[in-house]
Amino acid sequence: MTDLVIPVHTTVKGRARFKIAGLRNGPTLKRILEFYLPQHADLIRCSASTATGNLLVTFSENLSLGTVQTLIIQAIDRRAVDLDAEGPS
């Protein structure tokens, strides 16, 4: 799909770990992911690590891994929109 969000561990049903480009040492991206993702009813828990660059997501078994990956990308895209709205620094 994209190198932005790479599934790393997907063996356990309803739980996945993803490597997220830009998350390592990226506290702003961590806050964005942990804020926007849990707003989706089928995403139960999201925990982002700036030390490893990984995102652990617990989700309803109603969602496919591809859908979860798409939701993560949408949250990252939303961050880009939010930053654009702020204007130049």
N, C-alpha and C positions, 0 to 999 in steps of 0.2 A: 504494500500500500504506500508507505512512505518511510523515509529514514528518520523522520521527526519523532515517530512513536513506534518503537520496536517491541513486540511481545518477547519477554525473556523466559517467563515461567508460567505455563498455562495448564498444568496437569490437574490441579484441583478444580473441580467444577464450581463455578460461581466466584472464582478468585483468580486474579492474574497480576503478574508483575510486568511492568513495561519500563524500558529504558527510554527516557525522554530527553531529546536534544535540548540543551540550554538549561536543564534543571540543576545540574551539578554546579554548586556555588551560585545558584540563582534563587535567592529568597523571594523575589517578586513573583516568579513563575510558580513557586511552591504555594504561595498565598492564593494566586489565581486558580490553580487546579483544585486546591482544598476548599475554595469558596464556591466555584461554579459547578463542579462535578456533583457534589451531594444534593444539589437542587433538582437533579433528575430522580424521579421516584424509584427507579429500579437500580440506582447506584447506592448501595448501602453504606459504604465506607471508602474513603480515599485517604491515603497517607503518602505524602511525597517526601523524599529524602534529598536534601541538597548535598549531603556527603557522598552518596552513591550515584545520584542522578536517576534513581528509580522511583516509580510510582506503583504502590500496591493498591489494587482496587478490589473490593468485595461487591458483588453485584448479583441481582436476581438471575435465576437460571432461565428466565424468560428472554434475557438478552444474549445475543451471540457475541463472540469475541470481537468480530468485525464491527459490530454496533458500538461496543465499548470503546474500541480504538477510534472510531469516528467521533464519538462524544468527547474524547480527550482532545482530538485535533480541533474540534469546534471551540472548546474552552481556550485552547492556545490561540486560535484565530481571534477569539473575542478579546483576548489580551492585546493583540495587535491593533484591533479597532479602538479599544479603550485608550491605548497609547497615542494613536493617531488623533483622537479627539482632544487630547490634552495639548496638542500642538508642539512645536519645537521647544526643546529645553533651553 
